């Protein structure tokens, strides 16, 4: 294991322990790619929260956007413990750039306190901040883009929704209100929709290679959380 990948693994272990545990269920040869992607996600997700200055947060996200652009070019990848192995991973597996660009762009919402414009904007936020990561992790460990991408994104949407439900109290304390409709009935319906999408997608992931299963295992607890939220939506507030 290179020192950069080891650093990524340690970063994920400290900052995203659930994904670290799921990554450790992968074969040793596949863990490095997962930890690099999870470290990238962690750094991008943190960017809007490490400063109260919107301009500085925007600059941090732009730094990552520039790094992704470099990774898809022919030149040298900038030296950094995450971007260096990430660029190598992107080029080795020909990972789709749009998923990375969307992940970075979606985090701009976290900088500000405006609500999502509509239900479509909310769904895009959940999809791009969670589903894209699961999809990239699976593609980097053997999944086929043509066969599995759509199902991975649907499965990841449900996982992202459950993760967002768990973050609601913290987000509201920060004066962020991500839900379009906070009524208990609407929250229950949203959870049920996410649960149905996860279960449907799981059927279409039956052909997922064994090497890629750790990528979706990162969402192992979320069907249970969505079930609970659909039955007791009032728990989301706490």
Protein Blocks (a to p, Z undefined) as FASTA:
>chain_A
ZZklmmmmmmmmmmmmmlmmmmmmpcfklmmmmmmmmmmmmmmmmmmmmpcbfklmmmmm
mmmmmmmmmmmmmbdcdddfklmmmmmmmmmnopafklmmmmmmmmmmmmpmcdcfblml
mmmmmmmmmmmmmmmmmmmnopafklmmmmmmmmmmmmmmmmmmmmmmmmmmnopafbfb
lcfklmmmmmmmmmmmmmmmmmmmmmpcfklmmmmmmmmmmmmmmmmmmmmmmlmmZZ
